Amino acid sequence: MNWYVDVLKKYVAFSGRARRQEYWMFTLINVIIAIVLAVVGGAIHFAALAAIYNLAVLLPSLGVAVRRLHDTGRSGWSILVGIIPLVGWIFVLVWLASDGKPEENQYGANPKYTAAV
């Protein structure tokens, strides 16, 4: 749960780098919460509950995705490749799943190695 809360604390931080684990743990917890809220919203006849939650975490989600792309050495604007029909999201998914650059890049030091120090 710390990964989720840490991303929310960095609400609109688009600078720096995010580890793969930080991104995917946030995404996993985010999806679980959205599913639970969709089920609860359906049970209480308030289907917009999950949509309201997704809107609330939109900026933190974009922020962690941009920081994740920074970790792989790509610009945050690379996330826009995802809007290319049919294949764009595949490229973005592969970039988000790939390992970060071990050396320091223009976006900062590798968080994987600086966290261990």
C-alpha positions as CSV (number, residue, x, y, z in Angstrom):
1,M,0.0,0.0,0.0
2,N,3.0,2.3,0.5
3,W,3.6,2.4,-3.3
4,Y,0.1,3.6,-3.8
5,V,0.2,6.3,-1.1
6,D,3.7,7.5,-2.3
7,V,2.4,8.1,-5.8
8,L,-0.6,10.0,-4.4
9,K,1.8,12.1,-2.3
10,K,3.6,13.1,-5.5
11,Y,0.2,14.0,-6.9
12,V,1.3,16.0,-10.0
13,A,5.0,15.4,-10.0
14,F,6.0,14.9,-13.6
15,S,9.8,15.3,-13.0
16,G,12.1,12.6,-11.9
17,R,12.0,8.9,-12.4
18,A,9.8,6.1,-11.1
19,R,10.9,2.4,-10.7
20,R,9.0,-0.3,-12.5
21,Q,7.8,-1.6,-9.1
22,E,6.4,1.7,-8.1
23,Y,4.5,2.0,-11.3
24,W,3.1,-1.5,-11.4
25,M,2.2,-1.7,-7.7
26,F,0.3,1.6,-8.0
27,T,-1.4,0.3,-11.2
28,L,-2.4,-3.0,-9.5
29,I,-3.8,-1.3,-6.4
30,N,-5.5,1.3,-8.5
31,V,-7.2,-1.4,-10.6
32,I,-8.3,-3.4,-7.5
33,I,-9.8,-0.3,-6.0
34,A,-11.6,0.6,-9.2
35,I,-13.1,-2.9,-9.5
36,V,-14.3,-2.9,-5.9
37,L,-15.8,0.6,-6.4
38,A,-17.6,-0.6,-9.6
39,V,-19.1,-3.6,-7.7
40,V,-20.1,-1.4,-4.8
41,G,-21.4,1.3,-7.1
42,G,-23.5,-1.4,-9.0
43,A,-24.8,-2.7,-5.7
44,I,-26.0,0.7,-4.4
45,H,-27.2,1.8,-7.9
46,F,-24.5,4.5,-8.2
47,A,-22.6,3.4,-11.3
48,A,-20.6,6.7,-11.4
49,L,-18.7,5.8,-8.2
50,A,-15.8,4.1,-10.1
51,A,-15.8,6.9,-12.7
52,I,-15.4,9.5,-10.0
53,Y,-12.5,7.6,-8.4
54,N,-10.8,7.2,-11.8
55,L,-11.1,10.9,-12.4
56,A,-9.7,11.6,-9.0
57,V,-6.5,9.5,-9.7
58,L,-6.1,10.6,-13.3
59,L,-3.3,13.1,-12.6
60,P,-1.3,10.8,-10.2
61,S,-1.6,8.1,-12.8
62,L,-0.3,10.3,-15.5
63,G,2.5,11.6,-13.2
64,V,3.7,8.1,-12.4
65,A,3.5,7.0,-16.0
66,V,5.6,10.0,-17.1
67,R,8.2,9.4,-14.4
68,R,8.3,5.7,-15.5
69,L,9.0,6.7,-19.1
70,H,11.7,9.0,-17.7
71,D,13.3,6.0,-16.1
72,T,13.5,4.3,-19.4
73,G,15.2,7.4,-21.0
74,R,12.1,8.6,-22.9
75,S,10.3,11.9,-22.7
76,G,7.0,12.0,-20.8
77,W,5.4,13.1,-24.1
78,S,6.0,9.6,-25.4
79,I,2.8,8.6,-23.6
80,L,1.0,10.2,-26.5
81,V,2.1,7.4,-28.7
82,G,-0.7,5.5,-26.9
83,I,-3.3,7.3,-28.9
84,I,-2.2,5.8,-32.1
85,P,-5.0,3.4,-33.1
86,L,-4.4,-0.3,-32.6
87,V,-0.7,-0.4,-31.9
88,G,0.2,2.7,-29.9
89,W,-0.8,1.4,-26.5
90,I,1.4,-1.7,-27.2
91,F,4.5,0.4,-27.6
92,V,3.7,2.4,-24.4
93,L,3.0,-0.9,-22.5
94,V,6.4,-2.3,-23.6
95,W,8.1,0.9,-22.5
96,L,6.4,0.9,-19.1
97,A,7.4,-2.7,-18.6
98,S,11.0,-2.4,-19.7
99,D,13.8,-1.9,-17.2
100,G,15.1,1.6,-16.4
101,K,18.4,2.8,-17.6
102,P,21.0,2.0,-14.8
103,E,23.0,5.2,-15.3
104,E,21.9,8.7,-14.4
105,N,20.0,10.4,-17.2
106,Q,18.6,13.8,-17.9
107,Y,15.8,13.1,-15.5
108,G,17.9,12.2,-12.5
109,A,19.6,9.3,-10.8
110,N,18.3,5.8,-11.1
111,P,15.8,5.3,-8.2
112,K,16.5,1.6,-8.0
113,Y,20.1,2.3,-6.9
114,T,19.6,5.5,-4.9
115,A,17.0,3.9,-2.7
116,A,19.4,1.1,-1.7
117,V,22.0,3.6,-0.6
